[in-house]
């Protein structure tokens, strides 16, 4: 069975909506709301249609397609510059140190400070793989295809990039972090706030969130225990990000307390190691396993394949060539699969 990554199209709305209903909540970039998804699709269509090779407020939605059946079985998103329409808020973990000469003691208090430090970064997010396809490295294909897309459109992306990981969600769909902090100021549960954010944006946070630092010691033990931890289903995604060079630098999501990972765009492993060349031959004579991408903007496609040096270019396998819909002399970008 062969799969490829391609640009999302209007007819992908229904499978995206069906996958959104499987996320279990806390997945802001893939809301189970048809109207919100339609707005995302419209933004993505405009981004793919824009020909200026410059940094702007774009959203690209990509999908994972079964080449044989045409079924959409996964999705991911890339934001070129966050915080342009609404402030991009995070909590930053910090420590306040105070010394009492009378007591002869130093006190260190951990704090959460509301910040927009990450405004202007690019973001990779919205990655979801259908539960029936969680084998064969398809999650890795979804994740790394975003970096090959960035490498092929580098001028459209910022010099710093982030990824937000979903935090701890309980069996009832609630967030201990939200209940212990923000929920006390908003008078709504996590699910309602998360849905509101997904559909209407962050402005209500600016209007209602407390602007002063929060002492972590004042939170419930349950809330404190979830700070900076990914949802169990996101641990593999966190490891993939770390392998790409992302690091946790004390920024967390204001809704569920999940970790925000950051990296310098040009130091992301897949972007740094991506090479461009031409296809000199198409055969089944073996080669190294690789991620191979071709096309620009709406014509972008990415798939697993095998390649080996051939003349002044490379030879790739026939299955990959079919998935990418390319022939000899096509221009490609590639990076090792390992």
C-alpha positions as CSV (number, residue, x, y, z in Angstrom):
1,X,0.0,0.0,0.0
2,X,1.4,3.4,-1.0
3,X,0.7,6.8,0.6
4,X,1.6,10.4,-0.3
5,X,1.3,13.8,1.3
6,X,-0.4,16.5,-0.8
7,X,-2.1,19.8,-0.4
8,X,-5.6,19.7,1.0
9,X,-8.4,20.3,-1.4
10,X,-12.1,21.3,-1.0
11,X,-13.3,17.7,-1.3
12,X,-11.1,16.8,1.7
13,X,-13.4,18.6,4.1
14,X,-15.6,15.6,5.0
15,X,-12.7,13.2,5.8
16,X,-11.0,16.0,7.8
17,X,-14.2,16.5,9.8
18,X,-14.5,12.8,10.4
19,X,-10.9,12.7,11.7
20,X,-11.5,15.8,13.9
21,X,-14.3,13.9,15.7
22,X,-11.8,11.2,16.6
23,X,-9.3,13.5,18.3
24,X,-10.9,13.3,21.8
25,X,-10.7,17.1,22.4
26,X,-7.9,19.4,23.2
27,X,-6.9,19.5,19.6
28,X,-7.3,23.2,18.8
29,X,-5.9,23.0,15.2
30,X,-8.3,20.3,14.2
31,X,-11.7,21.3,15.7
32,X,-14.7,19.0,15.2
33,X,-16.6,22.0,13.8
34,X,-17.4,22.0,10.1
35,X,-17.6,25.8,9.8
36,X,-14.2,26.3,11.5
37,X,-12.6,23.7,9.2
38,X,-14.1,25.4,6.2
39,X,-12.4,28.6,7.3
40,X,-9.1,26.8,7.7
41,X,-9.5,25.3,4.2
42,X,-10.2,28.7,2.7
43,X,-7.1,30.1,4.4
44,X,-5.0,27.2,3.1
45,X,-6.4,27.6,-0.4
46,X,-5.4,31.3,-0.4
47,X,-1.9,30.4,0.9
48,X,-1.3,27.8,-1.8
49,X,-2.5,30.3,-4.4
50,X,-0.3,33.2,-3.3
51,X,2.7,33.3,-5.5
52,X,4.8,36.0,-3.7
53,X,7.7,34.1,-2.1
54,X,7.7,36.2,1.1
55,X,6.8,35.7,4.7
56,X,3.1,36.4,5.5
57,X,0.3,35.1,7.7
58,X,-0.3,31.8,5.8
59,X,-1.7,28.5,6.8
60,X,-1.0,25.4,4.8
61,X,-3.1,22.2,5.3
62,X,-1.6,19.0,4.0
63,X,-3.3,15.5,3.9
64,X,-2.1,11.9,3.8
65,X,-3.7,10.1,0.9
66,X,-3.8,6.4,0.1
67,X,-2.5,6.4,-3.5
68,X,-4.5,3.3,-4.5
69,X,-7.9,4.2,-3.0
70,X,-7.7,8.0,-2.8
71,X,-8.8,7.9,0.8
72,X,-7.5,10.7,3.2
73,X,-6.1,9.0,6.3
74,X,-4.2,11.8,8.0
75,X,-3.5,15.5,8.1
76,X,-1.0,18.1,9.3
77,X,-0.7,21.9,9.2
78,X,2.0,24.6,8.9
79,X,1.5,28.2,10.1
80,X,4.1,30.6,8.6
81,X,3.8,33.4,11.3
82,X,1.8,33.0,14.4
83,X,0.3,35.9,16.4
84,X,-0.7,38.1,13.5
85,X,-4.5,37.9,13.7
86,X,-4.7,37.3,17.5
87,X,-1.9,37.5,20.1
88,X,-0.1,34.2,20.5
89,X,-0.1,33.6,24.2
90,X,2.0,31.1,26.2
91,X,2.9,30.6,29.8
92,X,6.6,30.9,30.6
93,X,8.0,28.9,33.5
94,X,10.3,31.0,35.7
95,X,11.6,31.3,39.2
96,X,11.5,34.2,41.6
97,X,14.4,34.1,44.2
98,X,14.0,36.1,47.4
99,X,16.3,36.3,50.4
100,X,15.4,37.1,54.0
101,X,18.4,38.3,56.1
102,X,16.4,38.1,59.3
103,X,15.6,34.4,58.7
104,X,18.8,33.6,57.0
105,X,17.0,31.8,54.3
106,X,16.5,32.1,50.5
107,X,13.1,31.3,49.0
108,X,12.6,30.3,45.4
109,X,9.1,30.4,44.0
110,X,8.2,28.9,40.6
111,X,6.0,31.1,38.5
112,X,3.9,31.1,35.4
113,X,4.0,34.4,33.4
114,X,1.7,35.1,30.5
115,X,3.8,36.0,27.5
116,X,3.8,36.6,23.7
117,X,7.5,35.8,23.3
118,X,6.8,33.3,20.5
119,X,4.8,35.8,18.4
120,X,6.1,35.8,14.8
121,X,7.4,32.2,14.8
122,X,6.4,29.6,12.3
123,X,4.5,26.6,13.7
124,X,4.0,23.0,12.8
125,X,0.8,21.5,14.2
126,X,-2.5,19.9,13.5
127,X,-1.0,16.5,12.9
128,X,-3.5,13.6,13.1
129,X,-3.2,10.1,11.8
130,X,-6.3,7.9,11.5
131,X,-6.2,5.2,14.2
132,X,-6.4,2.5,11.5
133,X,-3.1,3.7,9.9
134,X,-0.8,3.9,12.9
135,X,1.9,1.6,11.6
136,X,4.4,1.7,8.8
137,X,5.9,5.0,9.7
138,X,3.0,7.1,8.4
139,X,3.1,9.4,11.4
140,X,6.8,10.1,10.7
141,X,5.9,10.8,7.0
142,X,3.3,13.3,8.0
143,X,5.6,15.0,10.5
144,X,8.7,15.2,8.3
145,X,6.9,16.2,5.1
146,X,6.2,19.6,6.8
147,X,9.9,20.2,7.1
148,X,10.5,19.3,3.4
149,X,7.7,21.7,2.5
150,X,9.4,24.4,4.5
151,X,12.8,23.6,2.9
152,X,11.2,23.9,-0.6
153,X,9.6,27.3,0.4
154,X,12.1,28.6,2.9
155,X,11.5,32.3,2.2
156,X,7.9,31.9,3.4
157,X,8.9,30.9,6.9
158,X,10.3,32.6,10.0
159,X,13.8,31.9,11.5
160,X,12.3,30.2,14.5
161,X,9.7,27.5,14.6
162,X,7.5,26.0,17.4
163,X,5.3,23.0,18.0
164,X,2.6,22.8,20.7
165,X,2.0,19.3,22.2
166,X,-1.4,18.5,23.7
167,X,-1.3,18.4,27.5
168,X,-2.8,16.0,29.9
169,X,-6.5,15.4,29.3
170,X,-8.5,13.2,31.8
171,X,-11.0,10.4,30.9
172,X,-13.9,12.9,31.0
173,X,-12.2,15.2,28.5
174,X,-11.2,17.8,31.1
175,X,-7.9,19.4,31.8
176,X,-6.5,19.4,35.3
177,X,-4.3,22.4,34.4
178,X,-7.3,24.3,33.1
179,X,-9.4,23.5,36.1
180,X,-6.6,24.5,38.5
181,X,-5.9,27.8,36.9
182,X,-7.7,29.4,33.9
183,X,-11.0,27.8,34.6
184,X,-11.3,29.8,37.8
185,X,-11.2,33.1,35.9
186,X,-13.4,32.1,32.9
187,X,-16.3,30.3,34.4
188,X,-16.3,27.7,31.7
189,X,-15.0,24.2,31.5
190,X,-12.0,23.2,29.4
191,X,-13.9,21.6,26.5
192,X,-16.1,24.8,26.1
193,X,-13.0,27.1,26.2
194,X,-11.0,24.9,23.8
195,X,-13.9,24.8,21.4
196,X,-14.4,28.6,21.6
197,X,-10.7,29.1,21.0
198,X,-10.6,26.8,18.0
199,X,-13.6,28.5,16.4
200,X,-13.2,32.2,17.4
201,X,-9.5,32.7,18.2
202,X,-7.5,33.9,21.2
203,X,-8.9,37.4,21.8
204,X,-11.0,36.4,24.8
205,X,-7.7,35.3,26.5
206,X,-6.4,38.9,26.2
207,X,-9.6,40.2,27.6
208,X,-10.0,37.9,30.6
209,X,-6.7,36.2,31.5
210,X,-4.9,37.5,34.6
211,X,-1.8,39.5,33.6
212,X,0.2,39.0,36.8
213,X,2.5,36.0,37.4
214,X,0.9,32.9,38.9
215,X,2.7,31.2,41.8
216,X,2.7,27.5,41.0
217,X,2.6,26.5,44.6
218,X,-0.9,28.0,44.8
219,X,-2.2,25.5,42.2
220,X,-3.7,22.2,43.2
221,X,-1.3,19.2,43.3
222,X,-3.2,17.7,40.4
223,X,-2.7,20.8,38.2
224,X,1.0,21.2,39.2
225,X,1.7,17.6,38.2
226,X,0.6,18.1,34.6
227,X,2.7,21.3,33.8
228,X,4.9,20.7,30.8
229,X,3.8,17.1,30.2
230,X,2.5,15.9,26.9
231,X,-0.6,13.8,26.6
232,X,0.3,10.0,26.6
233,X,-0.6,9.9,22.9
234,X,1.8,12.7,22.2
235,X,5.0,11.2,23.7
236,X,6.1,9.7,20.3
237,X,5.5,13.1,18.7
238,X,7.6,14.7,21.4
239,X,10.5,12.3,20.7
240,X,10.2,13.0,16.9
241,X,10.4,16.7,17.6
242,X,13.5,16.2,19.8
243,X,15.1,14.1,17.1
244,X,14.6,17.0,14.7
245,X,16.3,19.4,17.1
246,X,13.3,20.9,19.0
247,X,13.7,21.6,22.7
248,X,11.4,22.5,25.6
249,X,12.4,26.0,26.7
250,X,9.9,26.5,29.5
251,X,6.9,27.6,27.4
252,X,3.6,25.8,28.0
253,X,0.1,26.0,26.5
254,X,-2.2,28.2,28.4
255,X,-5.1,25.8,28.1
256,X,-3.9,22.4,29.0
257,X,-0.3,23.1,30.2
258,X,1.3,20.9,27.5
259,X,4.9,21.7,26.4
260,X,5.7,24.0,23.6
261,X,8.8,22.9,21.7
262,X,11.0,25.4,19.8
263,X,13.9,25.3,17.3
264,X,15.8,27.5,14.9
265,X,14.2,26.8,11.5
266,X,17.5,26.2,9.7
267,X,18.7,23.8,12.4
268,X,15.7,21.5,12.1
269,X,17.4,18.2,11.1
270,X,15.2,17.5,8.0
271,X,15.5,21.0,6.7
272,X,19.2,21.1,7.4
273,X,19.9,17.8,5.7
274,X,17.5,18.1,2.7
275,X,19.1,17.9,-0.7
276,X,17.8,18.9,-4.1
277,X,18.6,17.0,-7.3
278,X,17.0,15.6,-10.5
279,X,15.6,12.2,-11.3
280,X,17.9,10.5,-13.7
281,X,16.2,7.1,-13.8
282,X,13.1,5.3,-12.4
283,X,13.7,1.6,-11.7
284,X,13.4,-1.0,-8.9
285,X,17.2,-1.6,-8.5
286,X,17.2,-0.7,-4.8
287,X,18.8,2.2,-2.9
288,X,18.6,4.0,0.4
289,X,15.3,4.6,2.1
290,X,14.3,8.2,1.9
291,X,11.6,10.8,2.1
292,X,11.2,12.3,-1.3
293,X,9.3,15.5,-2.2
294,X,8.5,17.4,-5.4
295,X,6.4,20.3,-6.6
296,X,5.7,23.7,-5.2
297,X,2.7,25.0,-3.3
298,X,-0.5,23.2,-4.3
299,X,1.6,20.8,-6.5
300,X,3.7,19.7,-3.5
301,X,3.8,16.0,-2.9
302,X,5.9,13.8,-0.6
303,X,6.3,10.0,-0.2
304,X,8.6,7.3,1.1
305,X,10.9,5.9,-1.6
306,X,14.3,4.5,-2.4
307,X,17.0,6.3,-4.2
308,X,20.6,5.9,-5.3
309,X,23.1,8.0,-7.2
310,X,22.7,7.8,-10.9
311,X,24.7,9.9,-13.4
312,X,24.3,13.5,-12.3
313,X,21.1,12.8,-10.4
314,X,19.5,9.9,-8.6
315,X,17.4,6.9,-9.5
316,X,14.1,6.4,-7.6
317,X,11.8,3.4,-7.3
318,X,8.7,3.1,-9.5
319,X,6.2,3.0,-6.6
320,X,7.5,6.3,-5.3
321,X,7.5,7.9,-8.8
322,X,3.9,6.9,-9.2
323,X,3.0,8.3,-5.8
324,X,4.7,11.6,-6.7
325,X,3.4,11.5,-10.3
326,X,6.8,12.3,-11.7
327,X,9.0,11.1,-14.6
328,X,12.7,11.3,-15.4
329,X,14.2,14.8,-15.2
330,X,11.8,15.9,-12.4
331,X,13.3,18.0,-9.7
332,X,13.1,16.6,-6.1
333,X,14.2,17.2,-2.6
334,X,15.1,14.2,-0.4
335,X,16.4,13.3,3.0
336,X,17.3,10.0,4.6
337,X,14.4,8.1,6.3
338,X,16.5,7.0,9.3
